[in-house]
Amino acid sequence: MAPSHERIAHEAGDGARDIGIVGLGRMGSALALQAADKGMRVVGNGRTVPEGLERAGVTIESSLEALVTDLTPPRVVFLYVPAGPTVDTVLGELADILDTGDIIADGGNSYWGDSLRRHRELETRGVELVDVGTSGGISGARHGACFMVGGNRDAVAWLEGILEALSVPGGYVHAGPPGAGHFAKLVHNGIEFGMLQAIAEGVDLLEHFGEPLPVADVLRCWRHGSVIRSWLVDLMEEAYRDGGGLAGVPPHVEDTGEVRWLLGDALEMERPVPAIAQAIMQLFSSRDTSRVWARAIAMMRHGFGGHPLGGDAGTRRERREGRVGDIIRGT
């Protein structure tokens, strides 16, 4: 079982303790640097180790066994590995070497139904799984993320100080029981797609006015006081200006599959999501056209998440493999 509330209050304190991070890609390594900056002792493990982590004070272990040995019980291990079978593999390996009361926080884009199953499986082995939906992109992981968390109350309370330290002010919520964190992140991704589509269509209209318009200047104006000001508009203006427009951006927009899962959930819940559904359909149409809005979406997605410009085999693989189980029925 997870630690009691009394132990949580006494030992977790302000979150200044050691944590493990498995998966040192763009998100995992950025979060490791953020945690080190916040005074936490970070122990990392990954197939590749970005340059600079060890200089920043992150301890790198070559195996999961060494990482677990190097952490103070009750251990907290964050996962930032690709969603899909890799998560099950790593969870199984960790469950074999962790102790009762240790906590694994899956910060990747796992399907919430997979997280529910994994939680039940690990609970039988005395290990808590907390699903930590993480937003804000690479810069958020490095400088303050937004966390949507699902899990049992005691396990989440143990993590709370750590997550609040790693988030922007107000950027943390215990969204509910196991699965709720990844579900909230999935809904977030659906909203994101709708916003991307609306901004991109606006840029398309600006580009097709009868006379040339200073599109980058219009976008900059929108960033200051307008009703639609947002980080996505910020990214759009900065990338449009830096790239000299959209001509050099391939119109092919990849997706990692999460919003497809959300459409399946919406159908099972019998809840209409026309804006989100239309956004994903428009994204599909980008793959055989040269529309301006598709270039605009690709530019923004590259800006916040480092998503590829044009087709990408790795992203297509993530789309196929990211959800392990079926869409949850009868929600």
N, C-alpha and C positions, 0 to 999 in steps of 0.2 A: 504493500500500500504506500501511497505518497506520505511525506512527512506531515505531522499534525500542524494545526494552525499555530500552536505555541512555538514549535521549532521553526516554522516559517518566519514568524515575527522576530525571533531571537537571532536566527542565523542568516536569513536572507538580507535583512537590513535594507540598505540602499542599493543593493544589487552589486556591490563591490566584492566579487568572488571570481573563481575561475570557471571558464566554460570551454567546452570542446566544440569545434566546428569541423564537420566532415563534408568535404566538397569545397574546394578553394578556387572555384571559377570566378566569374565577374561579381556575382552577388555575395558568395561566401567570403571571398577575399576582402571585398569592400566592408562587409560587416565585421570581419576580424580586425581590420584597421580601426574601425569606429569603436569597437569594444576596447581595444588596446588604448586608444585615446582617452576613453572614459575610466581608465585605471583598472580594468579587469585583466586578469591573467588569461591569455587565450592559448589553447592548445589545438593545433590544426592538423588535418590529414587530408590528402587529396592526391589524385593521380598526377597532377602537375601543381607546382608551387610557384606562384608569380613572384618575380623579383621584388624585393623590398619588404616582404612580410617579416622575415627574421630580423632585419634591421630595425623594424618598428616594434620589436619585442614579442612577436608571435613565436611560440615554440612549435616546431614542426616535428611530428612523429611519423615514422615510416609505416606504421601499421595501426589498425584499430585497437589491438591489444595494448600497444604502448600508449596510445592516447588515453584509454580507459584507466590504465595504471597511473598515469600522470595527473589525473583529476581527483579532486577531493570529494568523497562521498558526502551526501547524496549527489551524484553527478548530474550535470546538465550537458546534453550533447545536441547541438543544432545540426540539422541536415540541410544542405543546399546542393543536392544532387538532382539530376534530371528526373522529372516525374515519370512514373511508369515502373517497369520491372526492376530498375536499379534501386528504387526505394525499398522494395520488398527484400532484395538481396542484402542491402546494407542493414536494414532493420533486423533481419534474421541473424546476421553476423554479430550485431551489437547485443541482441537479446541473449546470445550465448555467453557473453562475457560481462554484462552489466549485473548489478546487484538489485535486490528488491528495494524499491523506493527511488531508483534512478529515473531520470526523465529524459525522453527524446522529444525534441521540438522539430517537426518537419516544416521548414520554411519555404519549401518549393511549391510549385503549382499543381499539387496532387488533386485529383478529383475527390470531392468530399465523401462520396460513397466508399472509395478506396480507404480513406482515412478512418471511417467508421469501422470497417473490417479490421484494419490494422490495429486500431485501438483495442478491439475486443481480443484479438490474438495476443497482443503484448500484455494485456491486463492479466491473462491467465498465467503469465510468467513473472508477474510482480513488477513489470516495468510500465511506466506511464507514457502514453503518447499524447502530445499536445500538437494540434494543427495550427500553424502560425502563418496565416496568409500575409504576405509581405508585399507592400506597394511602395512606390516612390522611385523605382528603377535603381540603377547602379549608384547614382548620386545620392539617392535617399538612403541606401544601405551604408554608404560611406559617411554621410553627414547627418542622418536622422531619418529613419524610415517611418512608415505607417503600418502598424501591426493589427490584424484582425485575428483573434485567438479563440480557438475552441478546445474544450477539454474539461476534465473534472476540476471541481473548485479548488481542492487542495493543491493539485499539481500546477494549475494556472497561478494560484497565489504565490507559490514558490518562485515562479518565473517572473512575476509581475515587476519586481524591482529592476531586474535585468532588462526587460523589454522597455520599460519606461525610460531607462537610461539610454537605450539605443534608438529611441524614437524621437520625433519632433514633439514639442509640447502639444498635448492633446491627441497625439497620433497613436494611441493604444486603446483597444477595447477588448474586454472579454465578451465575445459575441454570443457565447452560449455553450452547450454541451459538446462532446466530441463530434467533429465534422462541421460545426457551425463556423469556425474560422475560415476553413477553405471554401465553404459555401458562400460566406460573405465576400471573400475575395473573388469568387467566380461571378457573383452578381456585379461586383465592382468592374470586372473586366468587360462584362456586357455593356454597362453604362459607358465605359471607355470607348467601346467600338461605336456606339451611337454618337458620342461627342466628336470623335475623330471624323466620322462621316459628315456631320453637319459643318464642321470647320472646313473640311476639304471641299465640300460643295460650294461654300462661300468663296473660297479662293478661286475655284473654277469660274464662278460668276465674275469676280474681279478681273480675272485674266481675259474674259471674253467681252468686256465692255467695248463700246464702239471706238473709243480712243485709248491709247496706252495709259494705264494708271500706275502710280507709285505704290504697288501692292505691299512692299515691305514697310513703307511708311504708314499705310492704312492699318496693317497688322500691329505696328508699334503703337499707334493711337488706341487701338482696341485694348491694348495691355494696360492702359491707364484710365481707370474710372468707368469703363464700359461694363454693361451688364454681362457680357460674355468673356470678360477678362479671366484668364486661367493659365495654368502652367502649360497646357497644350498650345494655347495661342502664343505664349512666350517662346516655346520650342519652334513653332511654325515660323515666327518672325525671324528668329535668330538663324535658323537653318536656311530660310529663303534668302536672307541677306548674304550669309556666308557663301551659299552656293550660287549666287547670281541668278536666282530663279529656280525653275523646276526642270529645265530641259535635260540636265544631266542625271536625273533620277529615274531609274527603271520603273515603269508603271505596274510591274508585277508585285503584289502585296502578299507576303506569306502570312500564315497564322499558325499558332502552336496547338490549336484545337480546343482550348478551354471554352470559348463561346459556343462552339458546336454542342459541348456537353450541356451548357446552360439552356440552349434551345430544347434539348431533350428533356431536361428537368421541367421546363415551362410547360411542355406538352403533357407530361405526366401530372403536373399540378393543375392543369387546365387554366393557366394564367396567361393572358395575352401579353406579348412583348413585341409589338409590331416594329417599333423603331430599332430594337436590337436585331430582330430577325432580318429586317431590310438591310441593315448595315452589313451583316455577314454575307447576304446575297450579293450586295454591291461589291464587297471584297472579292468574291469569287469572280465577278465579271471583270475585275482588273486583270485577270490572268490571260485575257486574249484581246485586250484593247490598249489604246494609248491615251486614256483619259487623264486630264490634268488632276482631277481629284484623287486618282489612284497614286500619282506621284506625290501629292501632298500628304496622304496618309503614310506612305512609305517613309517620307522624310521625317514626320513626327515620331513614328514608331522607332526609327533608327535613333532619334534624339533621346527618347526617354529610356529605351531598353537595349540599345545596341542591336536591334533586330536587323537582319540583313537587308540590303538593297537588292531587289530582284529575287529570283528563285534560289532556294538553298536546300541542299539535300539533308543537312542536319536538322533543319526545322521541320521538314516533311517527316523525318523519322520520329521526331518528338511528337508530332501531331498524331501519328499512327499508334505510338506506344505509351503516350502520357497517361491515359486512363486505363487501368488494368481491369477493373470490374465493369459491369453493365451500369447503365443509367438506373438510379434507384426508382423502383416502381411504387406507385400508390402513395406518393408523398402528400 
